[in-house]
Amino acid sequence: MSAVIDSVSQPEIPETVVYSIRKCRSGRVHRPDPDSDEPQPACRAGEATEAEYEEAPPEDAPDRLYCRYSPCFGGEWL
């Protein structure tokens, strides 16, 4: 009997992501908001707190989880 592997498409990871400066190593990585002049997440996480965000390449935050809200990285692949 052969194993069947469901192929689930993974989201495209941008060259730059944003994450909260205050949540050192415990926060989530967000997709950047394309309409913001400042580093802000595409989801509503930036509206919920007064956190400051910074941009960085995804490989600079390997220990962080991807945000599961749909404007960021939400989807069945998580």
LUMSE-785897 format. One line per 10 residues: their letters; for each residue x, y, z of C-alpha. Coordinates in Angstrom, 2 decimals, always signed. Layout:
N
A) X,Y,Z  ... $
This chain:
78
MSAVIDSVSQ) +0.00,+0.00,+0.00  +1.46,+3.36,-0.96  +1.13,+6.49,+1.10  -0.76,+9.37,-0.45  +0.57,+12.81,+0.30  -1.83,+15.70,-0.11  -0.13,+18.61,-1.74  -1.13,+21.83,-0.03  +0.18,+25.01,-1.54  +2.26,+27.11,+0.78 $
PEIPETVVYS) +2.07,+30.90,+0.67  +4.75,+32.91,-1.00  +7.13,+34.34,+1.60  +8.11,+37.94,+0.77  +11.71,+39.14,+0.81  +10.90,+41.30,+3.83  +8.70,+40.51,+6.84  +7.80,+42.60,+9.90  +7.85,+41.68,+13.56  +7.43,+43.40,+16.91 $
IRKCRSGRVH) +10.62,+44.79,+18.42  +9.35,+44.36,+22.00  +8.49,+40.67,+21.75  +12.05,+39.49,+21.54  +12.08,+35.99,+20.05  +8.49,+35.24,+21.05  +6.40,+37.18,+18.56  +5.06,+36.27,+15.17  +6.36,+37.19,+11.75  +3.89,+39.19,+9.66 $
RPDPDSDEPQ) +3.54,+40.05,+6.01  +4.25,+43.81,+5.61  +1.32,+46.16,+4.98  +1.86,+47.48,+1.44  -0.16,+50.65,+2.19  +1.84,+51.72,+5.25  +4.84,+54.06,+5.22  +6.08,+52.57,+8.50  +6.79,+48.87,+9.13  +3.35,+47.48,+10.04 $
PACRAGEATE) +1.75,+44.05,+9.67  -0.80,+43.47,+6.92  -3.21,+42.01,+9.50  -4.87,+43.86,+12.36  -2.19,+42.92,+14.92  -0.60,+46.34,+14.53  -3.88,+48.05,+15.42  -4.37,+45.98,+18.58  -1.22,+47.14,+20.35  +1.16,+50.06,+20.43 $
AEYEEAPPED) +4.01,+47.78,+19.42  +6.79,+49.02,+17.21  +7.59,+46.85,+14.22  +10.73,+46.49,+12.17  +11.39,+45.01,+8.76  +13.86,+42.21,+8.22  +14.45,+39.28,+5.87  +12.59,+36.12,+7.02  +15.85,+34.32,+7.76  +16.63,+36.93,+10.47 $
APDRLYCRYS) +13.73,+35.57,+12.56  +13.96,+31.78,+12.17  +12.59,+31.03,+15.64  +9.35,+32.99,+15.17  +6.04,+31.59,+13.95  +4.22,+32.95,+10.93  +1.07,+34.95,+11.68  -2.04,+32.88,+10.96  -4.37,+35.75,+10.02  -5.32,+35.59,+6.36 $
PCFGGEWL) -3.82,+38.98,+5.32  -0.46,+37.67,+6.51  +0.20,+33.94,+6.15  -3.12,+32.33,+7.08  -4.21,+29.24,+5.22  -4.55,+25.47,+5.31  -0.79,+24.89,+5.19  -0.28,+25.97,+8.83 $
